[in-house]
Amino acid sequence: MNYQHVENLLIRYRGGSAQIKTMSGEIYEGTIADVTNDYVALKVKDDAGEDALKIVLLHAIESLIPQRR
């Protein structure tokens, strides 16, 4: 899938919860906070329960599963 399609899909779900799987097999779950033409920023809870940002490069995304609100 072309990066523009991935970016458009992420923009559509901005502010919602999503699960992103990367090509390396990592799975990230969080709220889509920001989307650029290079990366997506996810708000996630760290081990201490604090909000943190995870940055995932668009070219590393294998799949996206939007979660129900």
C-alpha positions in Angstrom: 0.0 0.0 0.0 1.2 3.5 -0.9 2.2 5.8 2.0 -0.4 8.4 1.0 -3.2 5.7 1.5 -1.8 4.8 4.9 -1.7 8.5 5.9 -5.3 9.1 4.7 -6.5 6.1 6.6 -4.8 7.2 9.8 -6.2 10.7 9.4 -9.7 9.3 9.1 -9.3 7.6 12.5 -7.4 10.4 14.3 -8.6 10.8 17.9 -9.7 7.2 18.0 -8.1 4.1 19.4 -6.2 1.8 17.1 -3.9 -1.1 17.1 -0.9 -0.8 14.7 1.2 -3.8 13.7 4.6 -3.1 12.3 6.6 -5.1 9.8 9.0 -6.1 12.6 6.1 -7.7 14.4 5.7 -5.1 17.2 2.1 -4.2 18.1 1.2 -0.8 19.4 -2.2 0.1 20.9 -3.2 3.7 21.7 -5.1 6.8 20.6 -4.0 8.4 17.3 -2.7 11.8 18.4 -1.0 13.1 15.3 -0.4 12.1 11.7 2.1 13.5 9.3 3.3 12.3 5.9 6.2 10.5 7.7 4.8 9.1 11.0 1.9 8.6 13.3 2.0 9.5 17.0 0.1 7.3 19.4 -0.8 8.2 23.0 -0.1 5.1 25.0 0.0 4.3 28.8 3.5 3.5 30.0 4.4 1.0 32.7 3.7 3.6 35.4 0.3 4.4 34.0 1.4 7.8 32.6 0.6 9.0 29.1 3.4 8.7 26.7 3.8 9.1 22.9 5.0 6.4 20.6 6.1 7.4 17.1 5.6 4.9 14.3 7.0 5.6 10.9 4.5 5.1 8.1 6.8 2.9 6.0 7.0 0.5 9.0 3.2 -0.1 9.3 2.0 -3.5 8.2 -1.6 -3.2 9.4 -4.0 -1.0 11.3 -7.0 -2.1 13.3 -9.3 0.7 14.5 -10.9 0.0 17.8 -14.5 0.6 18.7 -15.2 3.8 20.5 
